[in-house]
Amino acid sequence: MPNVHRGNLDEQGDMEGFRWLSESVGRKAGSERLGASTYVLPPGEATFPYHYHLANEELLVVLEGRPHLRTPAGWRQLDSGEVVAFPVGERGAHQLVNRTDEDVRILMVSEMRSPEISMYPDSTKVGVREFAPGSARQGMRLNFRIGEGLDYLDGERPPEVDA
């Protein structure tokens, strides 16, 4: 059975500034409609860019350390044991960064609603996923710059009519 304090951290981010180790503990425990992942965040790293979801609410539990959290209200440092909810939409925007000298361990819990749309205000992107983030299922995953959208009928041709 998975354990949030000692586990098999087998997934990772590998871009400088966004490096972490994680384990999908919800999936490994047999959860089907809730996602839960443990993340270990080294000093100086972030989990993900500042973002919010349009389909899935999330809940953060700080297991060890004192990460910094960015929300629409600004930055603040969290305490070990603190729990923070990120509702759907812009008011749930968040980013987690480890500005300390020690590893931070967190648990992220989320609904597993599909499809999912994520908004990235800093880079003016929108991400579209066929399945919820953290899902074992694979499918379409696209990112677009906001404002580069096409007209609904762009590229379409009227159907040919048989005479």
Backbone as a printed PyTorch tensor [residue, N CA C, xyz], in Angstrom:
tensor([[[  0.8410,  -1.1890,   0.0000],
         [  0.0000,   0.0000,   0.0000],
         [  0.8810,   1.2460,   0.0000]],

        [[  0.4400,   2.2800,  -0.6980],
         [  1.2300,   3.5170,  -0.7150],
         [  1.2350,   4.2080,   0.6430]],

        [[  2.2700,   5.0090,   0.8780],
         [  2.4350,   5.7280,   2.1320],
         [  2.9100,   7.1390,   1.8070]],

        [[  2.2300,   8.1620,   2.3090],
         [  2.5760,   9.5480,   1.9720],
         [  3.8860,  10.0090,   2.6080]],

        [[  4.3800,   9.3020,   3.6250],
         [  5.6240,   9.6990,   4.2870],
         [  6.8460,   8.9670,   3.7510]],

        [[  6.6370,   7.7960,   3.2290],
         [  7.7430,   7.0470,   2.6220],
         [  7.1440,   6.2290,   1.4890]],

        [[  7.5480,   6.5560,   0.3160],
         [  6.9440,   5.8820,  -0.8270],
         [  7.9220,   5.7190,  -1.9600]],

        [[  7.3920,   5.1860,  -3.0280],
         [  8.1620,   4.9680,  -4.2310],
         [  7.9550,   6.1770,  -5.1460]],

        [[  8.7780,   7.1760,  -5.0020],
         [  8.6570,   8.4080,  -5.7850],
         [  9.2230,   8.1390,  -7.1720]],

        [[  8.3260,   7.8670,  -8.1140],
         [  8.7580,   7.3880,  -9.4160],
         [  8.4580,   8.3230, -10.5790]],

        [[  7.7780,   9.4100, -10.3440],
         [  7.4990,  10.3770, -11.4010],
         [  8.2680,  11.6460, -11.0810]],

        [[  8.6690,  12.3720, -12.1270],
         [  9.4520,  13.5640, -11.8390],
         [  9.2790,  14.6360, -12.8950]],

        [[  9.4720,  15.8730, -12.4490],
         [  9.5880,  16.9920, -13.3640],
         [ 11.0590,  17.1840, -13.6320]],

        [[ 11.4100,  17.5420, -14.8490],
         [ 12.8320,  17.5990, -15.1670],
         [ 13.2830,  18.9020, -15.8260]],

        [[ 12.4680,  19.9440, -15.7470],
         [ 12.8840,  21.2420, -16.2750],
         [ 13.4140,  22.0860, -15.1210]],

        [[ 14.5520,  22.7480, -15.3280],
         [ 15.1140,  23.5590, -14.2570],
         [ 14.0800,  24.5550, -13.7530]],

        [[ 13.9300,  24.6070, -12.4350],
         [ 12.9320,  25.4530, -11.8020],
         [ 11.6250,  24.7260, -11.5310]],

        [[ 11.4150,  23.6050, -12.2180],
         [ 10.2100,  22.7890, -12.0430],
         [ 10.6310,  21.3280, -11.8910]],

        [[ 11.3420,  21.0450, -10.8050],
         [ 11.8220,  19.6830, -10.5480],
         [ 11.1900,  19.1550,  -9.2720]],

        [[ 10.7370,  17.9330,  -9.3200],
         [ 10.1210,  17.2990,  -8.1740],
         [ 10.1370,  15.7930,  -8.3730]],

        [[  9.8650,  15.0860,  -7.3070],
         [  9.6010,  13.6400,  -7.3520],
         [  8.1830,  13.4570,  -6.8540]],

        [[  7.4720,  12.4880,  -7.4020],
         [  6.0950,  12.2950,  -6.9640],
         [  5.6690,  10.8370,  -7.0700]],

        [[  4.5670,  10.5680,  -6.4070],
         [  3.9570,   9.2410,  -6.4490],
         [  2.4440,   9.4220,  -6.4650]],

        [[  1.7690,   8.7330,  -7.3720],
         [  0.3100,   8.7720,  -7.4630],
         [ -0.2840,   7.8140,  -6.4360]],

        [[ -0.3500,   8.2760,  -5.1870],
         [ -0.7860,   7.3940,  -4.1020],
         [ -2.2680,   7.0340,  -4.2040]],

        [[ -3.1000,   7.9330,  -4.7070],
         [ -4.5230,   7.6310,  -4.8730],
         [ -4.7380,   6.4820,  -5.8350]],

        [[ -4.1070,   6.5640,  -6.9910],
         [ -4.2220,   5.5040,  -8.0000],
         [ -3.6910,   4.1870,  -7.4500]],

        [[ -2.5330,   4.2290,  -6.7800],
         [ -1.9350,   2.9980,  -6.2430],
         [ -2.7840,   2.3890,  -5.1290]],

        [[ -3.5590,   3.2370,  -4.4430],
         [ -4.4420,   2.7360,  -3.3810],
         [ -5.7500,   2.1860,  -3.9550]],

        [[ -5.9920,   2.4110,  -5.2530],
         [ -7.2000,   1.8960,  -5.8830],
         [ -8.2950,   2.9250,  -6.1000]],

        [[ -8.0080,   4.2040,  -5.8590],
         [ -9.0070,   5.2490,  -6.0550],
         [ -9.3500,   5.3850,  -7.5300]],

        [[-10.6270,   5.5800,  -7.8070],
         [-11.0700,   5.7320,  -9.1890],
         [-11.5690,   7.1360,  -9.5150]],

        [[-12.1210,   7.8460,  -8.5280],
         [-12.6900,   9.1580,  -8.8020],
         [-11.9970,  10.2980,  -8.0650]],

        [[-11.0040,   9.9690,  -7.2340],
         [-10.1990,  10.9870,  -6.5560],
         [ -8.7320,  10.7640,  -6.9030]],

        [[ -8.0380,  11.8600,  -7.1740],
         [ -6.6040,  11.7760,  -7.3810],
         [ -5.8930,  12.2400,  -6.1240]],

        [[ -4.7770,  11.6190,  -5.8250],
         [ -3.9560,  12.0210,  -4.6850],
         [ -2.5060,  11.6860,  -5.0220]],

        [[ -1.6550,  12.7060,  -4.9540],
         [ -0.2430,  12.4990,  -5.2600],
         [  0.6200,  13.1450,  -4.1880]],

        [[  1.6660,  12.4290,  -3.8100],
         [  2.6770,  12.9550,  -2.9100],
         [  3.7830,  13.5520,  -3.7670]],

        [[  4.2240,  14.7590,  -3.4160],
         [  5.3230,  15.4200,  -4.1200],
         [  6.4210,  15.7420,  -3.1220]],

        [[  7.6750,  15.5220,  -3.5220],
         [  8.8350,  16.0030,  -2.7800],
         [  9.4880,  17.0450,  -3.6620]],

        [[  9.5790,  18.2490,  -3.1110],
         [ 10.0510,  19.4160,  -3.8430],
         [ 11.3930,  19.8610,  -3.2760]],

        [[ 12.4850,  19.7350,  -4.0530],
         [ 13.7950,  20.1700,  -3.5620],
         [ 13.8720,  21.6870,  -3.4100]],

        [[ 14.8590,  22.1900,  -2.6680],
         [ 15.0410,  23.6320,  -2.5270],
         [ 15.1680,  24.3280,  -3.8850]],

        [[ 14.5100,  25.4810,  -3.9990],
         [ 14.6090,  26.2860,  -5.2080],
         [ 13.7250,  25.8570,  -6.3600]],

        [[ 12.9140,  24.8380,  -6.1750],
         [ 12.0990,  24.3160,  -7.2690],
         [ 10.6130,  24.5810,  -7.0420]],

        [[  9.8480,  24.5450,  -8.1350],
         [  8.3960,  24.7030,  -8.1080],
         [  7.7470,  23.4290,  -8.6240]],

        [[  6.5090,  23.1990,  -8.2120],
         [  5.8020,  22.0450,  -8.7540],
         [  5.3770,  22.3230, -10.1920]],

        [[  4.6030,  23.3510, -10.4070],
         [  4.0550,  23.6570, -11.7220],
         [  3.9720,  25.1710, -11.8790]],

        [[  3.7880,  25.6530, -13.1040],
         [  3.5710,  27.0980, -13.2770],
         [  2.2850,  27.5370, -12.5650]],

        [[  2.1650,  28.8180, -12.3290],
         [  0.9490,  29.4030, -11.7610],
         [ -0.2100,  29.0590, -12.6910]],

        [[ -1.2710,  28.4510, -12.1380],
         [ -2.3700,  27.9710, -12.9720],
         [ -3.6530,  27.8040, -12.1680]],

        [[ -4.7440,  27.6050, -12.8980],
         [ -6.0020,  27.1960, -12.2820],
         [ -6.7360,  26.2570, -13.2190]],

        [[ -7.6480,  25.4950, -12.6460],
         [ -8.3900,  24.4740, -13.3850],
         [ -9.8380,  24.9060, -13.5830]],

        [[-10.4260,  24.4820, -14.6900],
         [-11.8220,  24.7790, -14.9610],
         [-12.7310,  23.5820, -14.6980]],

        [[-12.1610,  22.4160, -14.3770],
         [-12.9900,  21.2350, -14.1020],
         [-12.7260,  20.6150, -12.7340]],

        [[-11.5150,  20.7120, -12.2260],
         [-11.1280,  19.9680, -11.0320],
         [-10.7320,  20.8650,  -9.8640]],

        [[-11.3760,  20.6570,  -8.7290],
         [-10.9840,  21.3050,  -7.4850],
         [ -9.8210,  20.5150,  -6.8920]],

        [[ -8.9050,  21.2180,  -6.2090],
         [ -7.7500,  20.5630,  -5.5950],
         [ -7.6320,  20.9570,  -4.1280]],

        [[ -6.9120,  20.1150,  -3.3850],
         [ -6.6670,  20.3410,  -1.9660],
         [ -5.2080,  20.0190,  -1.6930]],

        [[ -4.5090,  20.9300,  -1.0350],
         [ -3.0930,  20.7670,  -0.6950],
         [ -2.9550,  20.5080,   0.7950]],

        [[ -2.1470,  19.5110,   1.1580],
         [ -1.8050,  19.2280,   2.5530],
         [ -0.2820,  19.2480,   2.6410]],

        [[  0.2690,  20.1240,   3.4870],
         [  1.7160,  20.1830,   3.6760],
         [  2.0900,  19.0980,   4.6850]],

        [[  2.8630,  18.1180,   4.2490],
         [  3.2660,  17.0120,   5.1220],
         [  4.5580,  17.3270,   5.8700]],

        [[  5.5160,  17.9450,   5.1860],
         [  6.8050,  18.3140,   5.8070],
         [  7.3320,  19.5750,   5.1450]],

        [[  7.9270,  20.4430,   5.9210],
         [  8.5570,  21.6380,   5.3840],
         [  7.6280,  22.8400,   5.3770]],

        [[  8.1210,  23.9320,   4.7810],
         [  7.3880,  25.2020,   4.7600],
         [  7.4470,  25.8150,   3.3630]],

        [[  6.6520,  25.3000,   2.4300],
         [  6.6680,  25.8340,   1.0670],
         [  6.0200,  27.2090,   0.9830]],

        [[  6.3040,  27.9030,  -0.0970],
         [  5.6680,  29.1890,  -0.3880],
         [  4.5680,  28.9630,  -1.4130]],

        [[  3.4280,  29.5690,  -1.1580],
         [  2.2550,  29.4160,  -2.0060],
         [  1.8830,  30.7520,  -2.6260]],

        [[  1.6770,  30.7520,  -3.9200],
         [  1.1730,  31.9360,  -4.6220],
         [ -0.2940,  31.6890,  -4.9790]],

        [[ -1.1410,  32.6380,  -4.6590],
         [ -2.5570,  32.6130,  -5.0100],
         [ -2.9090,  33.9990,  -5.5640]],

        [[ -4.1530,  34.2370,  -5.9780],
         [ -4.5220,  35.5810,  -6.4230],
         [ -4.2900,  36.6530,  -5.3530]],

        [[ -4.2350,  36.2630,  -4.0790],
         [ -3.9870,  37.2120,  -2.9810],
         [ -2.5010,  37.5180,  -2.7960]],

        [[ -1.6160,  36.7840,  -3.4880],
         [ -0.1720,  37.0000,  -3.3530],
         [  0.5360,  35.7770,  -2.7930]],

        [[  1.7640,  35.9950,  -2.3180],
         [  2.6050,  34.9230,  -1.7810],
         [  2.4690,  34.8340,  -0.2630]],

        [[  2.5620,  33.6090,   0.2610],
         [  2.6830,  33.4090,   1.7120],
         [  3.3570,  32.0660,   1.9550]],

        [[  4.0210,  31.9490,   3.0950],
         [  4.6820,  30.7020,   3.4510],
         [  3.7220,  29.8530,   4.2630]],

        [[  3.6530,  28.5710,   3.9270],
         [  2.7700,  27.6400,   4.6190],
         [  3.5290,  26.9090,   5.7180]],

        [[  2.8040,  26.4470,   6.7130],
         [  3.3720,  25.6530,   7.7940],
         [  3.1260,  24.1760,   7.5550]],

        [[  3.9570,  23.3440,   8.1290],
         [  3.7400,  21.9010,   8.0840],
         [  2.3830,  21.5880,   8.7050]],

        [[  1.5960,  20.7740,   8.0350],
         [  0.2640,  20.4290,   8.5050],
         [ -0.8450,  21.2980,   7.9420]],

        [[ -0.4840,  22.4120,   7.3120],
         [ -1.4990,  23.3260,   6.7820],
         [ -2.2210,  22.6940,   5.5870]],

        [[ -3.5150,  23.0140,   5.4680],
         [ -4.3730,  22.4990,   4.3960],
         [ -4.9680,  23.7030,   3.6510]],

        [[ -4.8670,  23.6880,   2.3130],
         [ -5.3730,  24.7900,   1.4910],
         [ -6.1980,  24.2100,   0.3460]],

        [[ -7.3800,  24.7790,   0.1180],
         [ -8.2430,  24.3600,  -0.9870],
         [ -8.0840,  25.3020,  -2.1720]],

        [[ -8.1510,  24.7350,  -3.3690],
         [ -8.1010,  25.4990,  -4.6080],
         [ -9.3680,  25.2050,  -5.4020]],

        [[-10.3990,  26.0610,  -5.2500],
         [-11.6400,  25.8330,  -5.9680],
         [-11.4500,  25.9880,  -7.4800]],

        [[-12.4070,  25.4970,  -8.2190],
         [-12.3940,  25.6150,  -9.6720],
         [-12.4630,  27.0900, -10.0640]],

        [[-11.7340,  27.4620, -11.0900],
         [-11.7840,  28.8140, -11.6150],
         [-10.6460,  29.6850, -11.1330]],

        [[-10.6720,  30.9250, -11.5570],
         [ -9.5860,  31.8760, -11.3090],
         [ -9.2750,  32.0640,  -9.8250]],

        [[-10.2860,  32.0190,  -8.9680],
         [-10.0270,  32.2220,  -7.5410],
         [ -9.2240,  31.0650,  -6.9310]],

        [[ -9.1220,  29.9410,  -7.6450],
         [ -8.3300,  28.8010,  -7.1820],
         [ -6.9390,  28.7410,  -7.7860]],

        [[ -6.4970,  29.8160,  -8.4350],
         [ -5.1620,  29.8290,  -9.0520],
         [ -4.0930,  29.6270,  -7.9790]],

        [[ -3.0320,  28.8760,  -8.3400],
         [ -2.0010,  28.5780,  -7.3450],
         [ -0.6850,  28.1550,  -7.9950]],

        [[  0.3700,  28.3140,  -7.2120],
         [  1.7070,  27.8230,  -7.5430],
         [  2.4340,  27.5740,  -6.2340]],

        [[  3.1740,  26.4880,  -6.1750],
         [  3.9160,  26.1240,  -4.9750],
         [  5.4080,  26.1170,  -5.2870]],

        [[  6.1990,  26.8100,  -4.4510],
         [  7.6450,  26.9140,  -4.6360],
         [  8.3240,  26.6290,  -3.2990]],

        [[  9.4540,  25.9280,  -3.3570],
         [ 10.2350,  25.6640,  -2.1530],
         [ 11.3760,  26.6770,  -2.0900]],

        [[ 11.2250,  27.6940,  -1.2620],
         [ 12.2550,  28.7250,  -1.0960],
         [ 13.1080,  28.4690,   0.1450]],

        [[ 13.0380,  27.2680,   0.7080],
         [ 13.8140,  26.9350,   1.9080],
         [ 15.0420,  26.1120,   1.5210]],

        [[ 15.8210,  25.7140,   2.5130],
         [ 17.0270,  24.9250,   2.2820],
         [ 16.8020,  23.4290,   2.4440]],

        [[ 15.5800,  23.0170,   2.7140],
         [ 15.2740,  21.5990,   2.9190],
         [ 14.1450,  21.1700,   2.0000]],

        [[ 14.0800,  19.8690,   1.7150],
         [ 12.9970,  19.3370,   0.8990],
         [ 11.6440,  19.6300,   1.5390]],

        [[ 10.6370,  19.7870,   0.7010],
         [  9.2500,  19.9500,   1.1270],
         [  8.4800,  18.7430,   0.6160]],

        [[  7.5870,  18.2110,   1.4430],
         [  6.7370,  17.0780,   1.0410],
         [  5.2820,  17.5150,   1.1800]],

        [[  4.5180,  17.3560,   0.1020],
         [  3.1110,  17.7420,   0.1100],
         [  2.2500,  16.6040,  -0.4300]],

        [[  0.9780,  16.6950,  -0.1310],
         [ -0.0260,  15.8040,  -0.7080],
         [ -1.0180,  16.6780,  -1.4490]],

        [[ -1.2430,  16.3940,  -2.7320],
         [ -2.2530,  17.0930,  -3.5250],
         [ -3.3830,  16.1130,  -3.8090]],

        [[ -4.6040,  16.5320,  -3.4720],
         [ -5.7990,  15.7240,  -3.7110],
         [ -6.6570,  16.4730,  -4.7140]],

        [[ -7.2420,  15.7500,  -5.6610],
         [ -8.0800,  16.4150,  -6.6490],
         [ -9.1930,  15.5040,  -7.1370]],

        [[-10.2110,  16.1620,  -7.6490],
         [-11.2340,  15.4170,  -8.3700],
         [-10.5820,  14.8970,  -9.6490]],

        [[-11.1700,  13.9310, -10.2740],
         [-10.6100,  13.3930, -11.5180],
         [-11.6210,  13.5670, -12.6530]],

        [[-12.0800,  14.8010, -12.8320],
         [-13.0690,  15.0900, -13.8770],
         [-12.3770,  15.2550, -15.2270]],

        [[-13.0170,  14.7250, -16.2380],
         [-12.5060,  14.8260, -17.6050],
         [-13.6220,  15.3470, -18.5070]],

        [[-13.2810,  16.0790, -19.5390],
         [-11.9570,  16.6250, -19.8510],
         [-11.6070,  17.7660, -18.9190]],

        [[-10.3640,  18.1880, -18.9620],
         [ -9.8750,  19.2670, -18.0990],
         [ -9.2830,  20.3860, -18.9430]],

        [[ -9.5310,  21.6100, -18.5060],
         [ -8.9340,  22.7910, -19.1110],
         [ -8.2000,  23.5340, -18.0010]],

        [[ -6.9300,  23.8280, -18.2300],
         [ -6.1180,  24.5730, -17.2670],
         [ -5.7080,  25.8980, -17.8890]],

        [[ -5.7370,  26.9420, -17.0820],
         [ -5.3580,  28.2820, -17.5250],
         [ -4.0420,  28.6640, -16.8610]],

        [[ -3.1300,  29.2790, -17.6320],
         [ -1.8120,  29.6890, -17.1640],
         [ -1.6740,  31.2000, -17.3690]],

        [[ -2.0830,  32.0180, -16.3860],
         [ -2.1050,  33.4760, -16.5600],
         [ -0.7510,  34.1050, -16.8850]],

        [[  0.3560,  33.6100, -16.3070],
         [  1.6660,  34.2310, -16.5290],
         [  2.1330,  34.0980, -17.9740]],

        [[  1.8450,  32.9700, -18.5950],
         [  2.3090,  32.7260, -19.9660],
         [  1.1810,  32.8390, -20.9810]],

        [[  0.0230,  33.2690, -20.5460],
         [ -1.1810,  33.4210, -21.3760],
         [ -1.4510,  32.1790, -22.2280]],

        [[ -1.4150,  31.0100, -21.5510],
         [ -1.7010,  29.7570, -22.2360],
         [ -2.9650,  29.1310, -21.6720]],

        [[ -3.5290,  28.2370, -22.4640],
         [ -4.6150,  27.3740, -22.0370],
         [ -4.1990,  25.9500, -22.3830]],

        [[ -4.3970,  25.0340, -21.4450],
         [ -4.0880,  23.6310, -21.6720],
         [ -5.3710,  22.8230, -21.7040]],

        [[ -5.4850,  21.9260, -22.6730],
         [ -6.6640,  21.0900, -22.8350],
         [ -6.2190,  19.6380, -22.7270]],

        [[ -6.8780,  18.8820, -21.8490],
         [ -6.5480,  17.4650, -21.6610],
         [ -7.8060,  16.6240, -21.8060]],

        [[ -7.6560,  15.5190, -22.4730],
         [ -8.7700,  14.5860, -22.6080],
         [ -9.1120,  13.9590, -21.2570]],

        [[ -8.0840,  13.6900, -20.4640],
         [ -8.2730,  13.0910, -19.1470],
         [ -7.6930,  13.9990, -18.0720]],

        [[ -8.1590,  13.8330, -16.8560],
         [ -7.7110,  14.6590, -15.7430],
         [ -6.2080,  14.5030, -15.5060]],

        [[ -5.5310,  15.5860, -15.0660],
         [ -4.1180,  15.4680, -14.7090],
         [ -3.9310,  14.3760, -13.6560]],

        [[ -2.9000,  13.5640, -13.8220],
         [ -2.6410,  12.4840, -12.8880],
         [ -3.3480,  11.1940, -13.2280]],

        [[ -4.1740,  11.2160, -14.2530],
         [ -4.9030,  10.0220, -14.6590],
         [ -3.9440,   8.9980, -15.2590]],

        [[ -4.2420,   7.7380, -15.0620],
         [ -3.4410,   6.6790, -15.6670],
         [ -3.7500,   6.5730, -17.1590]],

        [[ -4.8850,   7.1100, -17.5700],
         [ -5.2770,   7.0420, -18.9760],
         [ -4.5590,   8.1290, -19.7690]],

        [[ -4.1990,   7.7940, -20.9660],
         [ -3.5180,   8.7280, -21.8600],
         [ -4.4970,   9.2000, -22.9220]],

        [[ -4.2750,  10.3590, -23.4570],
         [ -5.1340,  10.8910, -24.5020],
         [ -4.6320,  12.2440, -24.9450]],

        [[ -5.5010,  12.9780, -25.6070],
         [ -5.1530,  14.2810, -26.1450],
         [ -4.6810,  15.2150, -25.0320]],

        [[ -3.6000,  15.9290, -25.3170],
         [ -3.0760,  16.9450, -24.4030],
         [ -2.4740,  18.0460, -25.2590]],

        [[ -3.1290,  19.2010, -25.2740],
         [ -2.7140,  20.3040, -26.1290],
         [ -2.6000,  21.5870, -25.3180]],

        [[ -1.6690,  22.4580, -25.7200],
         [ -1.5110,  23.7750, -25.1130],
         [ -1.5560,  24.8260, -26.2020]],

        [[ -2.2460,  25.9170, -25.9250],
         [ -2.3950,  26.9970, -26.8900],
         [ -2.1270,  28.3250, -26.2070]],

        [[ -1.6600,  29.2860, -26.9800],
         [ -1.5410,  30.6410, -26.4840],
         [ -2.9260,  31.2730, -26.5890]],

        [[ -3.3890,  31.8850, -25.5190],
         [ -4.6900,  32.5400, -25.5280],
         [ -4.6700,  33.6350, -26.5970]],

        [[ -5.7020,  33.7200, -27.3800],
         [ -5.7770,  34.7140, -28.4410],
         [ -5.3900,  34.1680, -29.7980]],

        [[ -4.8580,  32.9450, -29.8370],
         [ -4.4920,  32.3340, -31.1150],
         [ -5.5640,  31.3690, -31.6010]],

        [[ -6.7470,  31.4760, -31.0580],
         [ -7.8220,  30.5860, -31.4330],
         [ -8.3100,  30.8330, -32.8500]],

        [[ -8.9780,  29.8580, -33.3880],
         [ -9.5390,  29.9340, -34.7240],
         [-11.0300,  30.1450, -34.6450]],

        [[-11.5990,  30.6950, -35.7070],
         [-13.0430,  30.8140, -35.8090],
         [-13.6470,  29.4170, -35.8660]],

        [[-14.8300,  29.2650, -35.3420],
         [-15.5030,  27.9670, -35.2810],
         [-15.5460,  27.2730, -36.6440]],

        [[-15.8020,  27.9960, -37.7220],
         [-15.9280,  27.3860, -39.0480],
         [-14.6450,  27.4710, -39.8750]],

        [[-13.5390,  27.9250, -39.2960],
         [-12.2740,  28.0160, -40.0100],
         [-11.8840,  26.6470, -40.5740]],

        [[-11.6130,  26.6100, -41.8760],
         [-11.1800,  25.3680, -42.5160],
         [-12.2970,  24.4190, -42.8950]],

        [[-13.5090,  24.7370, -42.5320],
         [-14.6380,  23.8700, -42.8540],
         [-15.1610,  24.2000, -44.2480]],

        [[-15.7280,  23.1760, -44.8970],
         [-16.3650,  23.3540, -46.1960],
         [-17.7890,  22.8520, -46.1000]],

        [[-18.7010,  23.5500, -46.7680],
         [-20.0780,  23.0480, -46.7680],
         [-20.1300,  21.6610, -47.3840]],

        [[-21.0240,  20.8100, -46.9220],
         [-21.1270,  19.4660, -47.5100],
         [-21.6050,  19.5500, -48.9620]],

        [[-21.1110,  18.6100, -49.7440],
         [-21.5570,  18.5620, -51.1350],
         [-22.9680,  18.0160, -51.1780]],

        [[-23.7670,  18.5880, -52.0590],
         [-25.1610,  18.1590, -52.1940],
         [-25.2760,  17.3410, -53.4770]],

        [[-25.7980,  16.1260, -53.3510],
         [-26.0270,  15.2990, -54.5370],
         [-27.2160,  15.8420, -55.2900]],

        [[-27.0660,  15.9630, -56.6140],
         [-28.1570,  16.4970, -57.4380],
         [-29.0770,  15.3950, -57.9300]]])
